[in-house]
Amino acid sequence: MKTYVGGQRAATAAEFIELALGTPLELWLGEPDESPEERAARLDAARDILADDPGLFDAVTQLAVDVLGTHAPALLNVTTFDRPRSGRGRASGKAAA
């Protein structure tokens, strides 16, 4: 299956997100080895981009919500447990004399 955004083919999920946002992912996520000065410059550039396009904030937020909602269990290796039934297996909270 081929995915296109604005007439350009996205080969990976990262490319799809980058094409959809119109900015590189590193601008929002940072680089693993960035210095404090590089981080400050990156965040300053991101603020400028958001100031120029206020709708981008909503697009980025919605995309993050969609991705996390879809992939959070796999990304975070989350395991869900059934809640114990009320009244079973719970301490009463009373101290023994």
Secondary structure as UniProt FT lines:
FT   STRAND          3..5
FT   TURN            6..7
FT   STRAND          8..10
FT   HELIX           13..21
FT   HELIX           25..29
FT   TURN            32..33
FT   HELIX           36..52
FT   HELIX           54..76
FT   TURN            86..87
//
